[in-house]
């Protein structure tokens, strides 16, 4: 692959796909988008910690070869556009990439740079693990009971961006079609949005969630939907999810219904329970029966709300990690924005990006290095030397800079 303005480093090798699996060399080239605003500070800290952990765990046998690519303000400067072809080509070529937050330019034809990247690269699963880190102030009594991984569908639902403004030519045309052809009356002063949910979109997302549950020996996959009201979209999501589990994973899974109707609640050895919850009930369940939930698969809008609500429950909204994953390509990224008022002040928490890098290491199969970072973060929080956002909520804590926090995490590896 030839790039226009970037050159892949010569001392690394690309990750490849062999037999539907990633083949990761000991020196993989990982493209990295630093990001705008606080991206510069948190990416510097993240790279230092990841490099130190990989060195410590593998003693020089493995190494990440970072490859700087450009999006957002830095791309505007280098290429005269915010999302150059080089960047998308590099992610496609090298398969796994790390990304800081990006400013969404006002005007200029982009709804959001992030959304555009997800759509162009068809990154259909937004994966958000939520667990508790000891020492983090949390609003509930037993935050340690939370350990869920949410798989949110990323390309469909009311988030697909198919909508028309009240009174526009398009909105009037849709209203007239609905009135004349479908005999449905909608107030003429309405804006219109469309909610597509397909078998394809649902089943490839649910497949990812079940595969994850199997690979990580999780106990259950919960389908979260609002199918009691939206029968042909959310209800269909639930039905198609069960159908997939039955068709492709009959040996590895059992439905909750069968578990209680035929097995007296006894889970057969090694089987994963497939269950479903209506979205509003799920928000109660996750608060009061937290430990019963494990892997979650859900349409786009539910997933957006649920992932932030879960993260808030463990006090970790500011350090929640995330990834957007397609069939193979994985873009691992901070879930917060560019917080421009803190840009280049070396003060924000790199936790969200760093934990996304931990997810990335797990995706590469470098689980030991990821674990080492998680443990070191927890130790650093327990020692109460933390960035301002945690310090202001913790009694007796010492406030440190982003770079010092990274240094402390490295010392705790
Ligand atoms: P934001 O950048 O997430 O910042 C909102 C607030 O969250 C900050 O003022 C700060 O709160 C806290 N915060 C965020 N990151 C933090 C960190 N690493 N450490 C500590 N505190 C942190 O949201 P925004 O101000 O609404 O958005 C700014 C820009 O980011 C926009 O252009 C938006 O489009 C973009 N954005 C990008 C992404 C992405 O790239 N994935 C996601 C969301 C938004 P306090 O001031 O209370 O300390």
Boltz pocket constraint, residues with backbone or C-beta under 6 A from the ligand:
constraints:
  - pocket:
      binder: B
      contacts: [[A, 38], [A, 42], [A, 100], [A, 101], [A, 102], [A, 103], [A, 104], [A, 114], [A, 318], [A, 333], [A, 334], [A, 335], [A, 336], [A, 337], [A, 338], [A, 339], [A, 340], [A, 347], [A, 348], [A, 349], [A, 350], [A, 351], [A, 352], [A, 389]]
      max_distance: 6.0
